[in-house]
Amino acid sequence: MEKTYRQLENLLNEELYYPGRMIKRLNENESVFWKEKAISNQLEAYLDATPELNFRNKNMTADSKFGIVNKAGRLDLQKLISGFLEFLKQRNLIRNEKFEYEKLTLQPDSISYNDVSAQKIIFCEGPSADQNPYFQNLKFKHSKGEILELKIPELNLNEIISDEVFVMSAGNDRYKVGATYSWDELNWKTTNFAREELLAKFKKITPLIPEIISQKAGIRPTMHDRKPVVGFHPEYPQIGIFNGLGSKGVLLGPYFARQLAGYLAGTSDYIHPEADVKRYFPSFPSSDQGVKKQISRFGSEKLVEN
Ligand SMILES: Cc1cc2nc3c(=O)[nH]c(=O)nc-3n(C[C@H](O)[C@H](O)[C@H](O)COP(=O)(O)OP(=O)(O)OC[C@H]3O[C@@H](n4cnc5c(N)ncnc54)[C@H](O)[C@@H]3O)c2cc1C
């Protein structure tokens, strides 16, 4: 992960990744478990076995114990997305428009879409993938999440706090606090209910009174087994998918993108079996026979034989 974001920093000439520590609040039982874990399983580089010696914050409620995760960090996604968008625009490599499935035409070894012809198409649609006619047998279980941005001048917190909510510095005395999880009413509207839930959980961490700067809602694109979904459609090998990153897009994205890129470049055919899209097509024949007899999902014959 870090290697990828450092490469993107070089490419865009922007600082994007801020390594740091994550402080986990623990109850008595968790604290014993934490110490056992920290000195076993080769996790010493990640978990601090003596957190009580290494973390203090006078503004946090004192009745809890702490675990420390080293090698945590924060990625400035806003900067990454706007910077990379600009990079692509300058090279005429992106079009900002709604993709319409009806306009996609398949040939045995390629695709075309309006004036674009390509060997492959990879769908990276986030939660909208449940509308994709080529992936109707995938089992999605998206979740909605809401997050607050708070201003708390006295907190002086550089670490990321992980408790019932996380608290992460966004600079200038502002902190992101999140997130909620809900599985119904999947939309991008913020709610009073989520705001109250986040504030109540935040109150358990510090008695300081925050000023609310903003509230945002999003949908985590998640599969039924909470594993990503990566790879090529066994029936239409020209069509790929990269999705299901759930609540860990920043962490998992680079790992699985590298596998997909290796596959595309022909340098590797490895896609982690737990994430491979083929898990949703258990009985599909492995040969390319399916491509030959394919009828479009839109009712008309769309496959063009070369
Ligand atoms: C509240 C909240 C907190 C989170 N916190 C974290 C965190 O701390 N760390 C972390 O790693 N992850 C976090 N996540 C998860 C993270 O946001 C996702 O894992 C990530 O956004 C998934 O990326 P994606 O590109 O697959 O999908 P998305 O980010 O959903 O992007 C999909 C894109 O496809 C576009 N699109 C879809 N259909 C079409 C179409 N037909 N035509 C054109 N464009 C289309 C959409 O507009 C969108 O831009 C959080 C999510 C939420 C909601």
The ligand as an SDF file (V2000), in Angstrom:
LIG
                    3D

 53 58  0  0  0  0  0  0  0  0999 V2000
  -18.4860    6.7190    5.5170 C   0  0  0  0  0  0  0  0  0  0  0  0
  -17.4140    5.9090    4.8280 C   0  0  0  0  0  0  0  0  0  0  0  0
  -16.1570    5.8360    5.3980 C   0  0  0  0  0  0  0  0  0  0  0  0
  -15.1420    5.1170    4.7730 C   0  0  0  0  0  0  0  0  0  0  0  0
  -13.9150    5.0950    5.3610 N   0  0  0  0  0  0  0  0  0  0  0  0
  -12.9110    4.4340    4.7380 C   0  0  0  0  0  0  0  0  0  0  0  0
  -11.5960    4.4120    5.2980 C   0  0  0  0  0  0  0  0  0  0  0  0
  -11.3340    5.0110    6.3480 O   0  0  0  0  0  0  0  0  0  0  0  0
  -10.6250    3.7430    4.6410 N   0  0  0  0  0  0  0  0  0  0  0  0
  -10.8800    3.0790    3.4640 C   0  0  0  0  0  0  0  0  0  0  0  0
   -9.9660    2.4650    2.9010 O   0  0  0  0  0  0  0  0  0  0  0  0
  -12.1100    3.0650    2.9160 N   0  0  0  0  0  0  0  0  0  0  0  0
  -13.1280    3.7210    3.5300 C   0  0  0  0  0  0  0  0  0  0  0  0
  -14.3790    3.7150    2.9730 N   0  0  0  0  0  0  0  0  0  0  0  0
  -14.6170    2.8600    1.8050 C   0  0  0  0  0  0  0  0  0  0  0  0
  -14.1800    3.4620    0.4900 C   0  0  0  0  0  0  0  0  0  0  0  0
  -14.8550    4.6680    0.3010 O   0  0  0  0  0  0  0  0  0  0  0  0
  -14.4880    2.4380   -0.6430 C   0  0  0  0  0  0  0  0  0  0  0  0
  -13.8140    1.2200   -0.3920 O   0  0  0  0  0  0  0  0  0  0  0  0
  -14.0510    2.9780   -1.9970 C   0  0  0  0  0  0  0  0  0  0  0  0
  -14.6740    4.2200   -2.2760 O   0  0  0  0  0  0  0  0  0  0  0  0
  -14.3840    2.0060   -3.1150 C   0  0  0  0  0  0  0  0  0  0  0  0
  -13.8580    2.5280   -4.2970 O   0  0  0  0  0  0  0  0  0  0  0  0
  -14.4650    2.1950   -5.7170 P   0  0  0  0  0  0  0  0  0  0  0  0
  -13.6800    2.9990   -6.6800 O   0  0  0  0  0  0  0  0  0  0  0  0
  -14.5460    0.7100   -5.9040 O   0  0  0  0  0  0  0  0  0  0  0  0
  -15.9940    2.7060   -5.6840 O   0  0  0  0  0  0  0  0  0  0  0  0
  -16.5320    4.1950   -5.5690 P   0  0  0  0  0  0  0  0  0  0  0  0
  -15.6450    5.0170   -4.7140 O   0  0  0  0  0  0  0  0  0  0  0  0
  -17.9770    4.0780   -5.2140 O   0  0  0  0  0  0  0  0  0  0  0  0
  -16.3880    4.7770   -7.0500 O   0  0  0  0  0  0  0  0  0  0  0  0
  -17.1810    4.3180   -8.1240 C   0  0  0  0  0  0  0  0  0  0  0  0
  -17.2380    5.4010   -9.1780 C   0  0  0  0  0  0  0  0  0  0  0  0
  -17.9050    4.9110  -10.3430 O   0  0  0  0  0  0  0  0  0  0  0  0
  -18.7460    5.9140  -10.8410 C   0  0  0  0  0  0  0  0  0  0  0  0
  -19.8040    5.2780  -11.6540 N   0  0  0  0  0  0  0  0  0  0  0  0
  -20.6760    4.2990  -11.2710 C   0  0  0  0  0  0  0  0  0  0  0  0
  -21.5050    3.9880  -12.2910 N   0  0  0  0  0  0  0  0  0  0  0  0
  -21.1530    4.7900  -13.3410 C   0  0  0  0  0  0  0  0  0  0  0  0
  -21.6360    4.9370  -14.6820 C   0  0  0  0  0  0  0  0  0  0  0  0
  -22.6360    4.1930  -15.1760 N   0  0  0  0  0  0  0  0  0  0  0  0
  -21.0500    5.8520  -15.4790 N   0  0  0  0  0  0  0  0  0  0  0  0
  -20.0010    6.6210  -15.0380 C   0  0  0  0  0  0  0  0  0  0  0  0
  -19.4930    6.5080  -13.7740 N   0  0  0  0  0  0  0  0  0  0  0  0
  -20.0690    5.6090  -12.9460 C   0  0  0  0  0  0  0  0  0  0  0  0
  -19.2780    6.5980   -9.5900 C   0  0  0  0  0  0  0  0  0  0  0  0
  -19.7430    7.8890   -9.9110 O   0  0  0  0  0  0  0  0  0  0  0  0
  -18.0280    6.6270   -8.7140 C   0  0  0  0  0  0  0  0  0  0  0  0
  -17.2530    7.7770   -8.9740 O   0  0  0  0  0  0  0  0  0  0  0  0
  -15.4120    4.4240    3.5580 C   0  0  0  0  0  0  0  0  0  0  0  0
  -16.6760    4.5020    2.9870 C   0  0  0  0  0  0  0  0  0  0  0  0
  -17.6830    5.2340    3.6140 C   0  0  0  0  0  0  0  0  0  0  0  0
  -19.0520    5.3170    2.9710 C   0  0  0  0  0  0  0  0  0  0  0  0
  1  2  1  0
  2  3  1  0
  2 52  2  0
  3  4  2  0
  4  5  1  0
  4 50  1  0
  5  6  2  0
  6  7  1  0
  6 13  1  0
  7  8  2  0
  7  9  1  0
  9 10  1  0
 10 11  2  0
 10 12  1  0
 12 13  2  0
 13 14  1  0
 14 15  1  0
 14 50  1  0
 15 16  1  0
 16 17  1  0
 16 18  1  0
 18 19  1  0
 18 20  1  0
 20 21  1  0
 20 22  1  0
 22 23  1  0
 23 24  1  0
 24 25  2  0
 24 26  1  0
 24 27  1  0
 27 28  1  0
 28 29  2  0
 28 30  1  0
 28 31  1  0
 31 32  1  0
 32 33  1  0
 33 34  1  0
 33 48  1  0
 34 35  1  0
 35 36  1  0
 35 46  1  0
 36 37  1  0
 36 45  1  0
 37 38  2  0
 38 39  1  0
 39 40  1  0
 39 45  2  0
 40 41  1  0
 40 42  2  0
 42 43  1  0
 43 44  2  0
 44 45  1  0
 46 47  1  0
 46 48  1  0
 48 49  1  0
 50 51  2  0
 51 52  1  0
 52 53  1  0
M  END
$$$$
